[in-house]
Amino acid sequence: MFWVMTSIQQGKTYWDKVATLYQRHTRIATTDFHYGPLLAGDRSLCILPDRLEGRRCLEVGCGAGQNSIYLARQGADCTALDASQRQIDIGTQLARRCRVKVDYRCRNMETLPDAKFGRFDLVHSVHALVFVDDPATVLHGMARMLKAGGILLLATTHPLAAAEPVRLGRRRMGMIITDYYHPEPDIRGGRGGWPEVCAGTLPFAELVNAVLAAGCRIDRIEEPKPPPIPDMSETAIRRTIPYESRAWRDRYPLLNAVPYTLIVRAVKLTHA
């Protein structure tokens, strides 16, 4: 199995460096729960638990914690973890502007809190698992933080996203997969004095089996397509899509043909 080979310190350095530009050039709403680039939010997908008020929620690899801020706006008790102190600082300011309370903690995904931290009704993570070397261990730690019957909600990069894009005629896009089981790493940074970080994907079965091995029962899997962005007004895009940028819009033809995000929701078993 291929996975990333980025040290914890290397990843922290990268995100501390890139955080300001990332938050400036990516529109991440706090008025809906996002699952990935160019996708409709939870108001359309309806994957979150029905009742959020009073629920204890933990976000792992939160960035600035926009999803936690959204949940806090619905009355949830939210804790958000990220390895980058700069991301945490941006999130803290954003939560203050949104007039909600989120308990931000600077913490690596690989070293999740122990049982003394308490148990949660919902543990969620969006496009953060790709940056760790041992995703199965991280998933086990996330499940460990759940109450019996609690929800594990994971959105991560689809394994097909590691394939190479190819244009098929004037209007069609496709992808070439040279090795599904050992894809090439997605290397980010590393130029002009910027730190380097790698991201990887898991084969579908490995990800699913890791969730099951963590003591959870999967009750929903989604490979959502983006809404029809070329046919939408700017107002409709902002209302429907909580995570997007100009760079992601340029990739719409490909993301409309091949899934970029895989969403898995699972329930913590009472006997696990």
Beta strands, then each sheet from edge to edge (+ up, - down):
strand 1: 27-28
strand 2: 56-60
strand 3: 77-82
strand 4: 102-106
strand 5: 120-126
strand 6: 146-157
strand 7: 164-168
strand 8: 172-176
strand 9: 186-189
strand 10: 196-199
strand 11: 216-222
strand 12: 243-244
strand 13: 261-268
sheet 1: 1+ 12-
sheet 2: 4+ 3+ 2+ 5+ 6+ 13- 11+
sheet 3: 7+ 8-
sheet 4: 9+ 10-
end
